[in-house]
Amino acid sequence: MSNSNTHRRDWNRRDFLKTASAATLSTLAAGFPRQLRAAGEEKIKPTADTVIILWMAGGMASTETFDPKRYTPFESGLAPNKVLSTFPAIDSSVDNIKLSQGLESLARVMDRATLIRSYTAGDLGFILHSRHQYQWHTGYAPPQTVAAPHIGAVIARTLGPLNPAVPAFIDIGQRFDVGEGEELKAFHTAGFLGSEFGPFVIPNPEQAVESVRPPPGMSPGRFENRDRFYRQLVADSPVGQYGSDFQQQSLLRSLDNAHRLLSSPASKAFDLSLEPKEVYDKYNTGRFGLGCLLARRLTEVGARFIEVTTEYIPFVNWDTHENGHTRLVDLKKAIDAPTSQLILDLEERGLLDRTLIVVASEFSRDMMTEGKPGKAVKDQVTVPDVINDLKYYGMHRHFTDAGSVLLVGGGVKKGHLHGVTADERPCKTIDQRVVIEDLHASIYHALGIPPKLSYEIEKRPFYVTRDGEGKPVRELFS
């Protein structure tokens, strides 16, 4: 399903949307995607039942978070090429692992974690966030001839729900009416697998309960009438009008699943107001923090796959083209306490061993290098010759040759460091490189899913890792 146009240098948002739309239209006509297994495929004993992705949308600079380098404090007249990290390193609970200042809570729980410092993003030519996020979440670089399913949809389709009343794939924190919403929609989907395996989307965790109960004052009869009206709208939608029988039935089953949740006791998990105030306050660093709290509650009632995002909006959050240092002060406050609290709470409840937490981003950042050494791509940031203004201290280009991924629970090693990056610029991967196919294969391996598993679409196999080539990184597991 790969395509030679993947590496076009002049790729832009319009191209991406055009090909994504074409792939979606072709998927509408697709029939039931039969699961295919390779002959002699090994039986994998799963070490996890649930996956939680904590997504640092926009490009989290690893040298400012999980892979600190030489610290250079701000002073007027700095040469940009002398700046590697704008925060000092701090000790963690593991002797050979240091984190960046501002992640003190996470530093205390590193003895539960495996830290990958050698994740390498794909070479996709001109760097477009939505394309790299598409590749990270589907395992495939666009364009594809069919709509590639999100990793959460693959897991939902392959393993099914842990609790029939709870959506198997839940996405928390991303809105689609801001920034590059249309591009993000391209991979927030089950693609050819069918709508019933797509994400149950909760843009704001504080309002999650509203998605599982009728509006205030609405009678049961009126609600049923609204449901019938909505189903008619669905019948008149592109899927209803042009989709195959399978795609139409899959969409209707997704409606039935949502309707069933309304009357289930599990719907209480969506109500954050039921959480004790002292616990709520530990998580309440903003929407991301409350998303972590919601993820914990949903894990307790049997969600299979949950993604919580800091939200991707161009030039916001981790998309730090300028004011990188000052913005990261607040970004770290937003993620540090709730992420570590999620780990501790799941551990206390006996759920961490069977829940794989993944903290990741589409790529890292660097003051000077766009892309990776030896793979020159169009520069998108102007760096002054001399830094006289604080807003240029920690301004980052897109760096794809090394990034950090944190894994906790789900059978991975505790207090383990994987991968080595250079201590001086370019801070590239120099040992134990991990690419997206192998990272996905490792996540699937924890769940007992082989990397060569495929689904038949357009009379061809579509593998859960690109062309079935992903290999789980065995060194990550106990």
KAZIFEN-V659909 format. One record per residue. N is the residue number from 0. RES is the residue in one small letter. BURIAL is # if it has 9 or more other ideal C-beta (glycine too) atoms within 8 Angstrom, else .. D_CENTER is the distance of its C-alpha to the mean C-alpha in Angstrom with 2 decimals. Layout:
# KAZIFEN-V659909
n;res;burial;d_center
N;RES;BURIAL;D_CENTER
N;RES;BURIAL;D_CENTER
This chain:
# KAZIFEN-V659909
n;res;burial;d_center
0;m;#;22.11
1;s;#;21.59
2;n;.;23.48
3;s;.;25.52
4;n;.;24.60
5;t;#;21.14
6;h;.;22.68
7;r;.;24.75
8;r;.;25.34
9;d;.;25.99
10;w;#;22.81
11;n;.;22.09
12;r;#;20.29
13;r;.;23.21
14;d;#;22.98
15;f;#;19.31
16;l;#;20.06
17;k;.;23.25
18;t;#;21.88
19;a;#;18.97
20;s;.;21.69
21;a;#;24.00
22;a;#;21.57
23;t;#;20.98
24;l;#;24.76
25;s;#;25.48
26;t;#;23.19
27;l;#;25.27
28;a;.;28.20
29;a;#;26.53
30;g;.;28.00
31;f;.;26.76
32;p;#;24.32
33;r;.;26.21
34;q;#;24.46
35;l;#;25.98
36;r;.;26.33
37;a;#;27.89
38;a;.;31.34
39;g;.;31.63
40;e;#;27.94
41;e;.;27.51
42;k;.;26.87
43;i;.;23.99
44;k;.;24.38
45;p;.;21.09
46;t;#;20.32
47;a;#;17.58
48;d;.;17.54
49;t;#;14.31
50;v;#;10.67
51;i;#;8.78
52;i;#;5.20
53;l;#;6.10
54;w;#;4.22
55;m;#;7.46
56;a;#;7.77
57;g;#;10.92
58;g;#;11.57
59;m;#;12.25
60;a;#;15.72
61;s;#;16.05
62;t;#;19.80
63;e;#;19.47
64;t;#;17.25
65;f;#;17.06
66;d;#;19.54
67;p;#;22.38
68;k;#;25.27
69;r;.;28.73
70;y;#;28.89
71;t;#;30.88
72;p;.;31.85
73;f;#;32.37
74;e;.;35.83
75;s;.;37.27
76;g;.;38.02
77;l;#;35.13
78;a;.;34.50
79;p;#;30.79
80;n;.;30.84
81;k;.;31.81
82;v;#;28.69
83;l;#;25.93
84;s;#;24.66
85;t;#;25.70
86;f;#;25.34
87;p;.;27.30
88;a;#;25.88
89;i;#;26.27
90;d;.;27.02
91;s;#;24.81
92;s;.;25.98
93;v;#;25.86
94;d;.;28.66
95;n;.;27.02
96;i;#;23.72
97;k;.;23.84
98;l;#;21.24
99;s;#;21.70
100;q;.;23.81
101;g;#;22.07
102;l;#;19.92
103;e;#;22.95
104;s;#;21.51
105;l;#;18.78
106;a;#;21.62
107;r;#;23.58
108;v;#;21.14
109;m;#;20.44
110;d;#;23.05
111;r;#;20.62
112;a;#;17.91
113;t;#;17.38
114;l;#;16.39
115;i;#;15.58
116;r;#;16.96
117;s;#;17.34
118;y;#;14.06
119;t;#;15.29
120;a;#;13.61
121;g;#;15.51
122;d;.;18.80
123;l;#;18.40
124;g;#;21.37
125;f;#;21.22
126;i;#;17.88
127;l;#;16.16
128;h;#;12.75
129;s;#;12.02
130;r;#;13.22
131;h;#;11.15
132;q;#;7.89
133;y;#;9.70
134;q;#;10.57
135;w;#;7.38
136;h;#;6.22
137;t;#;9.95
138;g;#;11.51
139;y;#;14.10
140;a;#;15.20
141;p;#;16.77
142;p;#;19.44
143;q;#;19.72
144;t;.;22.74
145;v;#;20.86
146;a;#;17.70
147;a;#;15.17
148;p;#;13.28
149;h;#;9.57
150;i;#;9.02
151;g;#;9.31
152;a;#;12.49
153;v;#;13.79
154;i;#;13.68
155;a;#;15.27
156;r;#;17.88
157;t;#;18.71
158;l;#;19.07
159;g;.;19.72
160;p;#;19.39
161;l;#;20.45
162;n;#;22.30
163;p;.;23.66
164;a;#;23.72
165;v;#;20.04
166;p;#;17.42
167;a;#;15.60
168;f;#;12.26
169;i;#;11.60
170;d;#;9.30
171;i;#;10.42
172;g;#;11.17
173;q;#;10.75
174;r;.;14.20
175;f;#;15.34
176;d;.;18.75
177;v;.;17.96
178;g;.;17.43
179;e;#;16.03
180;g;#;15.38
181;e;.;16.89
182;e;#;14.78
183;l;#;11.52
184;k;#;13.38
185;a;#;13.91
186;f;#;10.70
187;h;#;10.18
188;t;#;13.00
189;a;#;14.61
190;g;#;16.66
191;f;#;19.84
192;l;#;19.09
193;g;#;20.27
194;s;#;19.33
195;e;#;19.83
196;f;#;16.59
197;g;#;14.51
198;p;#;12.49
199;f;#;14.68
200;v;.;13.60
201;i;#;14.59
202;p;.;14.53
203;n;.;16.50
204;p;#;16.50
205;e;.;20.14
206;q;#;21.07
207;a;#;19.27
208;v;#;22.71
209;e;.;23.93
210;s;#;21.75
211;v;#;23.60
212;r;.;27.14
213;p;.;29.61
214;p;.;30.44
215;p;.;33.19
216;g;.;36.65
217;m;.;35.71
218;s;.;37.98
219;p;.;36.89
220;g;.;39.01
221;r;.;37.56
222;f;#;34.02
223;e;.;35.02
224;n;.;36.54
225;r;#;33.37
226;d;#;31.44
227;r;.;34.05
228;f;.;33.86
229;y;#;30.08
230;r;#;30.54
231;q;.;33.13
232;l;.;30.76
233;v;#;28.33
234;a;.;31.33
235;d;.;32.04
236;s;.;28.51
237;p;.;27.81
238;v;#;26.54
239;g;#;29.68
240;q;.;31.94
241;y;.;30.75
242;g;#;28.39
243;s;#;29.66
244;d;.;30.95
245;f;#;27.90
246;q;#;25.45
247;q;#;27.74
248;q;.;28.05
249;s;#;24.31
250;l;#;23.89
251;l;#;26.77
252;r;#;25.38
253;s;#;22.19
254;l;#;24.68
255;d;.;26.61
256;n;#;23.65
257;a;#;22.91
258;h;#;26.65
259;r;#;26.96
260;l;#;24.45
261;l;#;26.74
262;s;.;29.56
263;s;#;27.73
264;p;.;28.09
265;a;#;24.36
266;s;#;23.94
267;k;.;25.10
268;a;#;21.79
269;f;#;20.49
270;d;#;23.33
271;l;#;22.49
272;s;.;26.16
273;l;.;27.13
274;e;#;25.57
275;p;.;28.26
276;k;.;28.44
277;e;.;28.33
278;v;#;24.99
279;y;#;23.58
280;d;.;24.71
281;k;#;22.94
282;y;#;19.55
283;n;#;20.72
284;t;#;19.51
285;g;.;18.32
286;r;#;15.78
287;f;#;12.89
288;g;#;15.43
289;l;#;16.66
290;g;#;13.26
291;c;#;13.30
292;l;#;16.83
293;l;#;16.06
294;a;#;13.51
295;r;#;16.43
296;r;#;18.87
297;l;#;17.03
298;t;#;16.69
299;e;#;20.41
300;v;#;21.30
301;g;#;19.47
302;a;#;16.06
303;r;#;14.60
304;f;#;10.80
305;i;#;9.20
306;e;#;6.03
307;v;#;7.41
308;t;#;6.94
309;t;#;9.83
310;e;#;10.06
311;y;#;10.71
312;i;#;14.48
313;p;.;16.45
314;f;.;18.24
315;v;.;16.84
316;n;#;14.81
317;w;#;13.48
318;d;#;15.12
319;t;#;18.24
320;h;#;20.93
321;e;.;23.55
322;n;#;24.28
323;g;#;21.64
324;h;#;23.47
325;t;#;24.35
326;r;#;20.98
327;l;#;19.29
328;v;#;21.88
329;d;.;20.48
330;l;#;16.76
331;k;#;17.53
332;k;#;19.55
333;a;#;16.76
334;i;#;14.39
335;d;#;17.07
336;a;#;19.07
337;p;#;16.63
338;t;#;14.32
339;s;#;17.57
340;q;#;19.12
341;l;#;16.48
342;i;#;17.23
343;l;#;20.93
344;d;#;21.09
345;l;#;19.53
346;e;#;21.89
347;e;.;24.80
348;r;.;24.27
349;g;.;24.17
350;l;#;20.66
351;l;#;18.85
352;d;.;20.44
353;r;#;18.98
354;t;#;15.49
355;l;#;12.93
356;i;#;10.75
357;v;#;8.16
358;v;#;7.87
359;a;#;6.55
360;s;#;6.99
361;e;#;8.26
362;f;#;11.70
363;s;#;14.27
364;r;#;17.43
365;d;#;21.16
366;m;#;24.29
367;m;#;26.07
368;t;#;24.17
369;e;#;22.29
370;g;#;20.39
371;k;#;21.99
372;p;.;25.64
373;g;.;27.65
374;k;.;25.25
375;a;.;26.39
376;v;#;24.57
377;k;.;25.62
378;d;.;25.43
379;q;.;23.87
380;v;#;24.99
381;t;.;28.59
382;v;#;29.31
383;p;.;32.78
384;d;.;35.23
385;v;.;35.68
386;i;#;33.52
387;n;.;35.76
388;d;.;33.33
389;l;.;30.63
390;k;.;28.20
391;y;#;28.19
392;y;#;27.58
393;g;#;23.99
394;m;#;23.47
395;h;#;20.97
396;r;#;20.68
397;h;#;17.71
398;f;#;17.99
399;t;#;16.48
400;d;#;18.77
401;a;#;17.18
402;g;#;14.12
403;s;#;13.22
404;v;#;10.88
405;l;#;12.09
406;l;#;12.69
407;v;#;14.83
408;g;#;16.83
409;g;#;16.83
410;g;#;19.56
411;v;#;18.39
412;k;#;21.11
413;k;#;21.90
414;g;#;22.70
415;h;#;21.81
416;l;#;21.11
417;h;#;20.05
418;g;#;20.74
419;v;.;23.02
420;t;#;22.81
421;a;.;25.89
422;d;.;27.35
423;e;.;28.65
424;r;#;27.36
425;p;#;25.81
426;c;#;23.57
427;k;#;22.44
428;t;#;21.59
429;i;.;24.96
430;d;.;24.32
431;q;#;22.01
432;r;.;19.60
433;v;#;16.30
434;v;#;14.93
435;i;#;11.97
436;e;#;14.46
437;d;#;15.44
438;l;#;12.16
439;h;#;11.34
440;a;#;15.01
441;s;#;14.80
442;i;#;12.21
443;y;#;14.45
444;h;#;17.47
445;a;#;16.76
446;l;#;16.87
447;g;.;19.95
448;i;#;18.67
449;p;#;20.36
450;p;#;18.69
451;k;#;21.62
452;l;#;21.16
453;s;#;21.45
454;y;#;22.22
455;e;#;25.19
456;i;#;24.74
457;e;.;27.51
458;k;.;29.48
459;r;.;27.12
460;p;.;24.55
461;f;#;20.86
462;y;#;19.34
463;v;#;16.05
464;t;#;15.80
465;r;#;17.38
466;d;.;21.05
467;g;#;20.79
468;e;#;20.87
469;g;#;18.03
470;k;.;19.58
471;p;#;18.25
472;v;#;18.91
473;r;.;21.61
474;e;.;22.21
475;l;#;19.07
476;f;#;20.65
477;s;.;23.67
